[in-house]
Amino acid sequence: MGLQQALLLSAAAVAISATASGAAAQAITTAPVDAARSDAPTSAIGEVVVTARRRAENLQDVPIAVTAYSQKDLDERHITSQVDLANNTPSLVAIQSGYPGELGGFVLRGQGPAFNGTSGTVTYFAEAPDPYLGLDGRPGSYYDLANIQVLKGPQGTLFGKNATGGNVLFEPQRPTNRYEGYIQGQVGDYNDAGVEGAINLPLVDDKVLLRVAGTAERRDGYTTDVGPYYPGKQYDNLDYYGLRVGLLLRPIDGLESYFLYRYGQSNTNGPGTVPFALNAQQPGLEAAFPNYVSGFAAQQARGIRKVSYDLNEGDNDYYSQFLNSTSYRLNDALTLKNIISYTRDYISYSYDYDGSSLPIAGQQSPGFPTEDFDYFSEELQLQGRAFNRSLQYAFGVFTDYLTTAQPERLQVIDYPLSAFLGPIPAQAHATDRSRAAFIQGTYDFSDLSHYLKGFSVTAGYRYTYEYSNSSSLVFAPPATSGEGDFHYGSYTVDLDYKLTPTTLLYASFRDAYKAGGFNSLVPAGSPFESYPPEKLTSEELGVKSSWSLFGVSGRTNLDYFFGNYQHVQREVVQDFNGIPAQVVESAAQGEVDGLEFEGVLVPIKSLELSLNYAHTTSGYTSVNSVAQGILAGAPFPYVPKNKVSLLARYQLPLSSSIGQVFVSETVTYQSRQSIAQTNQTVFPYLPGYGQLNLRLEWQHIYGRPIDLAFYATNVTDQTQVTGQFDSLVGGYGFATRTYGPPRMFGAQLKYSFGTH
């Protein structure tokens, strides 16, 4: 899509929005500021409060594209995993290529894969970053939240970590000055049983506030092992629990300190991986394994929900996090804030790469960690206002430190070497740290001139220093290692104009970097020993409008973005003294652009319609001469051209004495997407898929604080390919896929208590 087309679409949207908002701007109401969205459809569309610029403000006043979900939104759409969140969010994709759900990640506007480094899309929990560990988004993350916010485009100046794609902010429900809480139970097919709840206790009125929340769920897997090694074992199961304890202290006026401890644990049997293609001519395999071809034929006959593995798959994961956010209001115009966190994350998993009963490829970690990280971060910022409150600014410093608590170890099954040597031991150690200073301010020119009323400019700059050290040992000494540092600056310039009190026009210009790194397995002195940081320079044009016309309320947000992508990091195969090896290198330059639309419509009081859509194109514009197998013009991995999410929610016309009954349906669709790092892949695309979810919810049953809901997901039982691994040619001679859940259904019963 070209810039001219985007401008024409934006102009059309502006005209429509301005007409509608001007006709009845006073009809718009706002919701309480502690909600991520209003209680529509029982009221007009309300204000959505976000913290995209590190301060609470109306979503419609923020000059970047943001998608926000309240806890109610998450429940209505049955968002319980990374894939669910991505299915409902424009330009967001979840990576689930065979690994356990705890190890997946997000891709936003084509920025994400990190190759064991900092991701291009960074998650935050309670304002503390998680650039390495992937704690947030996994199953068990979606309970007792205030909201989730997806910030799109480079975030290089105001947040703790540089992010080329954007940020996903998970904000927990913080303690309040009310005695309140809830408990919810869930049952469903596949022997699903879950419980979650929270209690809020004001121990000292408005001074000492405590909130404790927890969740647990167990569900059988939907993929079953038929043997001969592990008959009856079920993969794709759930078995997790989590705990959060939040304490909010206000000992004196102006001082607020929020302490949070959270713990999560998951013990599952890993994903169900199914071979779907075979290279019968793969050298040596048929001779080594006479049942190589017949085993594949048997798997095809079984279908995608029955498998046979030779490796004992499983995943054991737990984490603990301590976090504190303290702010002190120095005066009416100046606030000092510090955010500090410490996290310990342990993961041990085993995975059968080839998805068969043959020892061809896989990894296992019996009794030791696949990942074991300590992570520390701290951010100190000063927020203020000046020039009669026309200028809002923030500046500060950030530092973080990641290290392996103990060497990460695993045993690799890699035919033909493992046929002679047995499982090949490997271990790794890594240390990463960064330091940054940043400043950003927004100036509202309204008081300077009548002609500048409603016009604001935001400008920011950040300078970052990063250090990385890694070492690897495969089979036997010596270990190989690499270290170095990187320095760079990032900028933000946003221009926004209030065309009417409820219509915002904006243009945003930003850049950001993703850290460089090292290939510790290559020979010393090799040109592939290190690779530089990625850089994305982005431009975004948008219009946001809330409106009401002839009794119909709506909110329509439209944006067009263009990104120039430099020093693209990709995994490629290089030859070292006759031995091929996979390395990460600065392989190419590229471009990505797209159009995103988010709209909410309340045509009548009892009906709410919501539509999210993204159209994205991407491609490499040039390729380094040493990069093997990457073709100019090929699309980036994890960028579906089209993504759609539609929610319809209707309140049944029943007597208020029996409560409120809502029926909702959510339809999501995404087109096929490339998953190939190079063009040597035989199956470079992940097929597109759609999904229909239904929900019936009865709230405040007969005036009591009890809610009952019935839900069904993937109602039409569509086959959804969520991950793919292609080693058909030049590798192991197979290609495998992982699949999303089949149709599922269940019920939830919730009891709320307390004073309001």
C-alpha positions in Angstrom: 0.0 0.0 0.0 1.4 3.4 -1.0 1.5 6.6 1.0 -0.9 8.3 -1.4 -3.5 5.6 -0.8 -3.1 5.9 2.9 -3.5 9.7 2.8 -6.7 9.4 0.8 -8.1 6.8 3.2 -7.1 9.0 6.2 -8.7 12.1 4.6 -11.9 10.2 4.1 -11.9 9.0 7.7 -11.2 12.6 8.9 -14.1 14.0 6.9 -16.6 11.4 8.3 -15.3 11.6 11.8 -15.3 15.4 11.9 -18.9 15.5 10.6 -20.2 13.0 13.1 -18.3 14.4 16.1 -19.3 18.0 15.3 -23.0 17.0 15.0 -23.3 15.6 18.5 -20.0 15.9 20.4 -21.8 16.6 23.7 -23.5 13.2 23.6 -20.3 11.3 24.4 -19.9 10.2 28.0 -16.8 9.0 29.8 -16.3 6.0 32.0 -14.4 6.0 35.3 -10.7 6.4 34.8 -9.9 3.0 36.5 -11.5 1.1 33.6 -9.8 0.1 30.4 -13.1 0.5 28.5 -16.7 1.5 29.3 -19.6 -0.7 30.2 -21.0 -0.5 26.7 -23.5 -1.5 25.4 -25.5 -0.6 28.6 -24.1 2.9 28.3 -22.6 5.1 25.6 -19.1 4.4 24.5 -16.8 5.5 27.3 -13.3 6.8 27.7 -10.4 4.3 27.4 -7.6 5.2 29.7 -4.0 4.1 28.7 -0.5 4.8 29.9 1.2 4.7 26.5 3.2 7.9 27.4 3.9 6.8 31.0 0.9 8.9 32.3 -2.8 8.2 32.4 -4.7 9.7 29.5 -7.5 9.1 27.1 -6.6 6.6 24.3 -8.1 9.1 21.8 -5.5 11.8 22.9 -2.4 9.6 22.3 -0.7 10.1 18.9 0.2 6.5 18.4 -1.8 3.3 17.6 -2.8 1.5 20.8 -5.1 -1.5 21.3 -6.4 -1.8 24.9 -8.3 -4.6 26.7 -9.9 -4.5 30.1 -10.4 -7.7 32.1 -14.0 -7.7 30.8 -12.7 -7.5 27.2 -10.4 -10.5 27.9 -13.2 -12.5 29.3 -15.7 -11.7 26.5 -13.2 -12.7 23.8 -11.9 -15.7 25.9 -8.3 -14.5 25.7 -6.2 -16.9 27.7 -3.0 -17.3 25.7 -0.6 -15.5 23.5 -2.3 -16.9 20.4 -5.7 -15.6 21.6 -4.3 -12.1 22.3 -2.7 -12.0 18.9 -5.8 -13.3 17.1 -7.7 -10.3 18.4 -5.1 -7.6 17.9 -4.2 -5.9 14.6 -0.6 -6.5 13.5 0.2 -8.7 16.5 1.3 -12.3 15.9 2.2 -15.0 18.4 5.2 -17.3 17.8 4.3 -20.9 18.8 6.5 -23.0 16.6 6.5 -26.2 18.5 7.9 -24.9 21.7 6.0 -24.9 25.0 3.6 -22.0 25.5 6.0 -20.6 28.1 8.6 -20.0 25.5 6.6 -18.3 22.8 6.8 -14.6 21.9 5.1 -11.7 20.2 5.8 -10.2 16.8 4.4 -6.7 16.1 4.4 -5.1 12.7 7.0 -7.7 11.6 9.3 -7.0 14.5 9.9 -9.8 17.0 12.2 -12.9 16.6 15.1 -12.3 18.9 17.4 -15.4 18.3 18.1 -15.7 22.0 18.5 -11.9 22.4 16.2 -9.0 23.2 13.0 -9.2 21.3 11.7 -6.5 18.9 8.5 -6.5 20.9 8.9 -6.1 24.7 6.4 -7.0 27.3 6.0 -5.1 30.6 4.3 -6.1 33.9 3.3 -3.3 36.3 5.7 -1.0 34.3 8.7 -3.3 34.7 10.2 -4.8 31.4 10.6 -8.4 30.5 12.7 -8.3 27.3 14.3 -11.7 27.6 12.2 -14.1 29.7 8.7 -14.2 28.1 6.8 -14.4 31.4 3.8 -12.4 30.2 1.3 -13.7 27.7 1.7 -17.4 28.6 -1.3 -19.3 30.0 -2.0 -18.1 33.5 -1.2 -14.5 32.8 -4.8 -13.2 32.2 -6.4 -13.0 35.6 -7.1 -10.0 37.8 -5.8 -7.5 35.4 -6.6 -3.8 35.1 -5.8 -3.9 31.4 -3.5 -5.0 28.6 -2.2 -2.4 26.2 -0.6 -3.1 22.9 1.6 -0.1 21.8 2.5 -0.3 18.1 5.6 1.0 16.4 9.1 1.8 17.8 9.2 2.6 21.5 12.8 3.8 21.8 12.7 6.9 24.0 10.3 6.7 27.0 10.1 3.1 28.0 12.8 1.1 29.8 14.0 -1.0 26.8 14.3 -0.2 23.1 11.6 -1.9 21.1 11.5 -1.8 17.3 8.0 -3.4 17.1 6.3 -2.0 20.1 5.3 -2.9 23.7 2.7 -5.2 25.3 1.8 -3.8 28.7 0.2 -6.1 31.3 -1.1 -4.0 34.2 -2.4 -5.9 37.3 -5.3 -4.8 39.3 -3.7 -2.8 42.1 -5.0 -2.5 45.7 -7.9 -0.1 46.2 -9.4 1.5 49.3 -12.4 -0.9 49.3 -13.1 -4.3 50.8 -13.9 -6.4 47.8 -13.0 -9.5 45.9 -14.3 -12.4 43.8 -13.9 -16.1 43.3 -14.5 -17.9 40.0 -14.6 -21.6 39.1 -14.5 -23.1 35.7 -15.2 -26.5 34.2 -15.1 -27.8 30.7 -14.4 -30.7 28.4 -11.0 -32.4 28.3 -11.5 -32.6 32.1 -10.8 -28.9 32.4 -11.0 -27.5 35.9 -9.9 -24.1 37.0 -10.2 -21.5 39.7 -9.2 -17.9 40.2 -9.9 -15.2 42.7 -8.8 -12.1 44.5 -9.4 -10.3 47.8 -8.8 -6.6 48.4 -8.2 -5.4 52.0 -7.8 -1.8 53.1 -5.8 -2.6 56.2 -5.4 1.1 57.1 -7.9 3.5 55.4 -6.3 4.9 52.3 -2.8 4.2 53.8 -2.1 0.5 53.8 -3.9 -1.5 51.0 -3.5 -5.2 50.3 -4.6 -7.3 47.3 -4.0 -11.0 46.9 -5.0 -12.9 43.8 -4.4 -16.3 42.4 -5.2 -18.8 39.7 -4.9 -22.5 38.9 -6.0 -24.7 36.0 -5.6 -28.2 34.8 -6.8 -29.6 31.5 -6.1 -32.8 29.6 -4.2 -32.6 26.4 -5.8 -32.9 23.0 -3.0 -34.8 21.4 -2.4 -38.4 22.6 0.7 -40.7 22.2 -0.2 -44.2 20.8 3.1 -45.7 21.9 5.2 -47.9 21.8 7.3 -45.8 24.2 4.8 -43.5 26.0 1.3 -44.9 25.3 -1.5 -42.8 26.6 0.6 -39.7 27.3 -1.3 -36.5 26.5 0.4 -33.5 25.0 -1.0 -29.9 24.7 -2.3 -30.1 28.2 -2.5 -27.4 30.9 -1.3 -27.6 34.5 -0.4 -24.2 36.1 -1.0 -22.0 39.0 0.0 -18.4 39.9 -0.1 -16.0 42.8 0.2 -12.3 43.2 0.5 -10.3 46.4 0.3 -6.5 46.1 0.8 -4.0 48.9 0.2 -0.3 48.4 1.5 2.2 51.0 0.7 5.9 51.3 2.5 6.8 54.6 2.5 10.6 53.9 0.8 12.9 51.5 2.5 12.7 48.1 4.3 9.4 48.7 3.0 6.2 47.2 4.9 2.8 47.1 3.5 -0.3 45.4 5.1 -3.6 46.3 4.3 -6.7 44.2 5.4 -10.3 44.5 4.2 -12.8 41.9 4.9 -16.5 41.4 4.0 -18.8 38.5 4.5 -22.5 37.9 3.6 -24.8 35.0 4.2 -28.5 34.5 3.0 -29.8 31.1 3.9 -32.6 28.7 4.9 -30.2 25.9 3.3 -29.6 22.5 1.9 -32.1 20.1 4.1 -32.0 16.9 3.0 -33.9 13.8 5.1 -34.7 10.7 3.2 -33.6 7.5 5.9 -34.0 4.8 8.7 -36.5 4.2 11.7 -36.6 2.0 12.0 -40.3 1.2 15.3 -39.6 -0.6 17.0 -38.1 2.4 20.6 -39.6 2.3 21.2 -42.3 4.9 17.9 -42.0 6.8 16.1 -44.9 5.2 19.1 -47.2 5.5 19.5 -46.3 9.2 15.8 -46.5 9.9 14.1 -49.1 7.8 10.6 -48.0 9.0 11.3 -44.4 8.2 8.8 -44.2 5.3 6.3 -46.7 6.8 6.2 -44.8 10.1 5.4 -41.6 8.3 2.5 -43.4 6.4 1.2 -44.7 9.7 1.3 -41.2 11.2 -0.7 -39.8 8.2 -3.3 -42.4 8.8 -3.7 -41.5 12.5 -4.4 -37.8 11.9 -3.1 -34.8 13.8 -4.4 -35.7 17.3 -2.5 -39.0 17.7 1.3 -39.3 17.7 4.2 -41.6 18.5 7.4 -40.2 20.1 10.7 -41.7 21.1 11.6 -38.8 23.4 9.9 -38.1 26.7 8.6 -34.6 26.1 7.8 -32.3 28.9 8.1 -28.8 30.3 8.8 -27.7 33.9 8.8 -23.9 34.4 8.6 -21.6 37.4 9.3 -17.9 38.1 9.4 -15.5 41.0 9.3 -11.7 40.7 9.7 -8.9 43.2 8.8 -5.5 42.1 8.5 -2.0 43.6 7.2 1.2 42.1 7.5 4.3 44.3 6.5 7.8 43.4 6.9 11.0 45.4 5.1 14.2 44.4 7.7 16.9 45.2 5.1 19.7 44.4 2.1 20.2 42.2 4.3 20.2 39.1 7.0 17.6 39.8 7.0 13.9 40.6 9.9 11.6 41.2 9.3 7.9 40.4 11.4 4.7 40.6 10.6 1.3 39.3 12.7 -1.7 40.3 12.3 -5.4 39.7 14.1 -8.7 40.2 13.1 -11.9 38.5 14.3 -15.5 38.6 13.0 -17.8 35.8 13.7 -21.5 35.4 12.7 -23.7 32.5 13.5 -27.3 31.8 12.0 -28.8 28.7 12.4 -31.7 26.3 11.1 -31.6 22.7 10.9 -34.2 19.9 11.7 -32.1 16.8 10.8 -34.8 14.3 7.6 -35.8 16.0 8.2 -39.6 15.3 9.2 -42.7 17.2 12.7 -42.5 15.6 15.8 -40.8 17.3 16.4 -38.4 14.5 16.2 -34.9 16.1 15.3 -33.5 19.4 16.5 -32.1 22.7 16.1 -33.1 26.4 17.1 -31.6 29.7 16.9 -34.4 32.3 17.4 -32.9 35.8 18.9 -29.5 34.7 17.7 -26.3 33.2 17.2 -25.4 29.6 17.0 -21.8 30.8 17.8 -20.4 34.2 18.0 -16.6 34.4 18.4 -13.9 36.9 17.1 -10.5 35.7 17.3 -7.1 37.4 16.0 -3.8 36.1 15.7 -0.3 37.5 14.3 2.9 36.1 14.4 6.4 37.8 12.3 9.1 36.2 11.3 12.7 36.9 8.0 13.8 35.6 6.9 17.4 35.5 4.9 20.3 34.1 6.0 23.8 33.2 5.0 26.9 31.3 1.5 27.1 32.9 1.2 23.3 32.4 1.6 23.6 28.7 4.7 21.4 28.8 4.6 17.9 30.2 8.0 16.2 30.4 9.9 13.2 31.7 13.6 12.4 31.9 15.5 9.7 33.6 17.9 6.8 33.5 17.4 3.0 33.1 19.6 0.0 33.7 19.1 -3.8 33.5 21.2 -6.9 34.0 20.6 -10.4 32.9 22.7 -13.5 33.6 22.3 -17.2 33.7 22.0 -18.3 37.3 23.6 -21.6 36.4 24.8 -22.8 33.0 22.0 -23.8 30.7 22.4 -27.4 29.7 20.7 -29.8 27.3 21.3 -33.0 25.4 20.8 -32.8 21.6 19.7 -35.7 19.4 21.1 -34.9 16.0 21.4 -37.8 13.5 23.8 -39.0 12.3 26.2 -37.8 15.1 24.0 -38.9 17.9 23.8 -42.4 16.4 27.5 -42.8 17.2 28.0 -40.5 20.2 24.6 -40.7 21.8 22.8 -37.6 23.0 25.3 -34.7 22.5 25.7 -32.5 25.6 25.7 -28.7 25.2 25.7 -25.9 27.6 25.6 -22.1 27.4 26.2 -19.0 29.6 25.1 -15.5 28.8 25.3 -12.0 30.4 23.6 -8.9 29.1 23.3 -5.5 30.5 22.2 -2.1 29.3 22.2 1.5 30.5 20.3 4.4 29.1 19.4 8.0 29.6 16.2 9.5 28.1 14.2 12.7 27.9 10.8 13.4 26.3 8.4 16.2 26.4 5.0 17.3 25.0 4.2 21.0 24.5 0.6 22.2 23.9 0.7 25.4 21.8 -3.0 26.3 22.5 -2.2 29.1 24.9 0.2 30.8 22.5 -2.2 31.6 19.7 -5.8 31.1 18.7 -4.5 29.6 15.4 -2.4 27.0 17.3 -5.3 25.9 19.6 -5.3 22.1 19.8 -1.8 21.7 18.3 0.9 19.7 20.3 4.4 18.5 19.6 6.1 15.6 21.4 9.9 15.2 21.1 12.2 12.7 22.8 15.7 11.2 22.7 17.4 8.3 24.3 21.0 7.1 24.3 21.7 3.5 25.1 24.8 1.5 26.0 24.5 -2.3 25.8 27.0 -5.1 26.7 26.7 -8.7 25.8 28.8 -11.8 26.7 28.0 -15.4 25.7 29.8 -18.7 25.7 28.8 -22.2 24.4 30.2 -25.6 24.9 29.1 -28.5 22.6 30.1 -32.1 23.4 33.7 -31.3 24.6 36.0 -28.4 25.4 37.1 -25.9 24.4 34.2 -23.6 24.9 33.7 -20.7 22.4 32.7 -17.3 23.5 32.2 -13.7 22.4 31.7 -10.3 24.0 31.3 -6.7 23.0 29.2 -3.6 23.4 26.9 -1.4 21.3 26.0 2.3 21.5 23.2 4.1 19.8 20.6 6.9 20.1 16.9 6.9 19.4 14.4 9.7 18.7 10.7 10.4 18.7 8.8 13.3 17.1 5.0 13.3 17.3 2.8 16.1 15.9 -0.9 16.0 16.8 -3.9 18.4 16.2 -7.3 18.3 17.8 -9.5 19.0 14.7 -12.6 18.9 17.0 -12.8 18.1 20.8 -13.2 14.4 19.8 -11.1 14.1 16.7 -7.3 13.8 16.7 -5.0 14.0 13.7 -1.4 12.9 14.2 1.9 12.2 12.5 4.6 10.3 14.3 8.3 9.8 13.4 10.3 7.4 15.4 13.3 5.0 15.4 14.5 2.3 17.7 17.1 -0.5 17.8 17.2 -4.1 18.8 20.5 -5.3 20.4 23.3 -6.9 18.4 25.0 -10.1 19.6 27.5 -12.8 19.0 27.7 -16.3 17.4 29.7 -18.1 20.0 30.1 -21.3 18.0 32.0 -19.8 15.0 35.8 -19.7 14.9 37.7 -16.8 16.5 38.3 -14.0 14.0 35.4 -15.0 11.7 33.5 -12.1 10.2 30.4 -13.8 11.5 31.6 -13.6 15.1 29.2 -10.7 15.9 26.3 -8.9 14.3 25.2 -5.2 14.7 21.9 -4.0 16.2 18.8 -3.9 14.0 17.3 -0.5 13.3 13.8 0.5 12.4 12.9 4.0 11.3 9.1 4.4 11.3 6.6 7.0 10.1 2.9 6.8 11.1 -0.1 8.9 10.1 -3.4 8.5 11.9 -6.8 9.8 12.9 -8.8 9.0 16.0 -12.4 10.0 16.6 -15.2 9.4 19.1 -18.6 10.5 17.9 -22.3 10.3 18.2 -24.8 10.9 15.4 -28.6 10.4 15.5 -28.4 8.3 18.7 -25.6 6.0 17.3 -22.3 6.2 19.2 -19.0 5.1 17.7 -15.2 5.2 18.0 -13.1 4.9 14.8 -9.3 4.9 14.8 -7.3 4.6 11.5 -3.5 4.7 11.0 -1.0 4.1 8.2 2.6 3.2 9.0 5.8 2.7 7.1 9.0 1.2 8.4 12.5 1.2 7.0 14.3 -1.8 8.4 18.1 -1.9 8.5 20.7 -4.5 9.5 18.0 -7.2 9.6 19.1 -10.1 11.8 18.4 -13.5 10.3 19.6 -17.1 10.8 21.5 -18.3 7.8 23.8 -21.2 7.0 27.5 -20.5 6.5 30.4 -22.8 5.8 33.3 -22.9 8.3 36.2 -25.1 7.0 33.8 -27.4 5.2 31.4 -27.6 8.2 28.0 -25.9 7.7 26.7 -24.0 10.7 23.7 -21.8 11.5 24.6 -18.3 12.4 22.8 -15.0 13.0 24.0 -12.2 10.8 23.1 -8.7 9.5 21.6 -10.2 6.4 19.4 -7.6 4.7 17.6 -4.3 4.5 13.8 -4.2 4.2 10.5 -2.3 4.4 7.2 -2.9 6.1 4.0 -0.9 5.8 0.4 -1.3 6.6 -3.0 0.1 7.4 -4.7 -0.6 10.8 -8.3 0.1 11.7 -10.1 -0.2 15.0 -13.8 0.7 15.4 -16.6 0.3 18.0 -20.2 1.0 17.1 -23.2 1.0 19.4 -26.2 1.4 17.0 -28.7 0.7 19.8 -28.3 0.6 23.5 -28.3 -3.2 23.7 -25.9 -3.9 20.9 -22.1 -3.4 20.6 -20.1 -4.1 17.4 -16.3 -4.0 17.4 -14.0 -4.4 14.3 -10.2 -4.6 14.3 -8.4 -5.0 11.0 -4.8 -4.8 9.7 -3.4 -5.0 6.2 0.4 -5.4 6.2 3.0 -5.9 3.5 6.8 -6.4 3.9 9.8 -7.4 1.9 13.6 -7.4 1.7 14.8 -4.5 -0.4 18.4 -5.6 -0.5 20.4 -8.6 0.7 24.0 -8.8 1.7 26.1 -10.8 -0.7 27.2 -13.2 2.0 23.7 -14.0 3.1 22.7 -17.5 1.9 19.2 -18.2 0.7 17.5 -14.9 1.4 15.8 -13.4 -1.6 15.1 -9.7 -2.2 11.4 -9.1 -2.3 10.5 -12.1 0.0 8.2 -11.2 2.9 9.4 -11.0 6.5 8.6 -14.0 8.8 5.4 -13.7 10.9 3.6 -11.0 8.9 0.2 -12.1 7.7 -1.1 -9.7 5.0 -4.6 -9.5 6.5 -5.9 -9.9 10.1 -9.5 -9.4 11.2 -11.3 -9.6 14.5 -15.0 -8.9 14.9 -17.0 -8.9 18.2 -20.8 -8.6 18.4 -22.3 -8.4 21.9 -26.1 -8.2 22.5 -28.0 -7.7 25.7 -31.3 -9.7 25.7 -34.4 -7.7 26.4 -35.2 -9.3 29.8 -36.6 -7.9 33.0 -33.9 -6.2 35.1 -35.1 -8.1 38.1 -33.5 -11.4 36.8 -30.2 -9.7 35.9 -28.5 -9.0 32.6 -28.0 -11.6 29.9 -25.5 -11.1 27.1 -24.8 -13.1 24.0 -21.5 -12.5 22.2 -19.6 -13.9 19.3 -16.0 -13.3 18.3 -14.8 -14.1 14.8 -11.0 -13.9 14.1 -9.1 -14.5 10.9 -5.5 -14.2 9.7 -4.2 -14.9 6.2 -1.1 -17.1 5.6 2.2 -15.9 6.9 5.8 -16.7 6.0 7.8 -18.5 8.8 11.0 -19.0 6.8 14.3 -17.4 7.6 15.6 -18.3 4.2 14.1 -19.3 0.8 15.6 -22.8 1.0 12.5 -23.7 2.9 10.2 -26.0 0.9 7.1 -25.0 2.9 7.7 -21.3 3.7 4.2 -20.4 4.7 2.0 -21.1 7.7 -1.6 -21.5 6.4 -4.1 -18.9 7.4 -7.0 -19.8 9.6 -10.2 -18.4 11.2 -12.0 -19.1 14.5 -15.5 -18.5 15.9 -16.0 -18.2 19.7 -19.4 -17.9 21.4 -20.3 -16.8 25.0 -23.6 -16.5 26.9 -23.3 -14.6 30.2 -25.9 -14.0 32.9 -24.7 -11.2 35.2 -26.1 -10.3 38.6 -28.5 -13.3 38.7 -31.7 -12.1 40.4 -29.9 -9.1 41.8 -27.2 -11.2 43.5 -23.5 -10.7 43.0 -23.3 -14.0 41.0 -22.4 -14.3 37.3 -22.8 -17.5 35.2 -21.2 -17.9 31.7 -21.1 -20.6 29.1 -18.5 -20.5 26.4 -17.5 -22.4 23.3 -14.2 -21.8 21.4 -13.3 -22.8 17.8 -17.0 -23.6 17.4 -16.6 -24.9 13.8 -13.7 -27.1 14.9 -11.3 -25.6 12.3 -7.8 -27.0 12.0 -5.4 -24.2 13.0 -1.7 -24.5 12.2 0.1 -22.5 14.9 3.7 -23.6 14.3 5.9 -25.2 11.6 9.4 -26.6 11.3 10.8 -27.4 7.8 13.9 -29.5 7.5 12.8 -31.4 4.4 15.9 -30.6 2.2 19.4 -30.3 3.4 18.4 -31.2 7.0 16.6 -34.1 8.6 14.2 -35.0 5.7 10.9 -34.0 7.4 8.6 -31.1 8.0 6.4 -30.9 11.1 3.5 -28.8 12.4 1.9 -27.9 15.7 -1.8 -27.3 15.9 -4.2 -25.1 17.9 -6.9 -26.5 20.1 -10.0 -28.3 18.6 -13.5 -27.2 19.6 -13.9 -26.7 23.3 -16.6 -25.6 25.7 -17.1 -24.9 29.3 -18.8 -22.9 32.1 -17.7 -20.3 34.6 -19.4 -19.3 37.9 -18.3 -16.1 39.6 -19.2 -14.7 43.0 -18.2 -11.2 43.9 -18.2 -9.7 47.4 -17.4 -6.5 49.2 -18.6 -3.0 49.6 -18.7 -0.6 46.7 
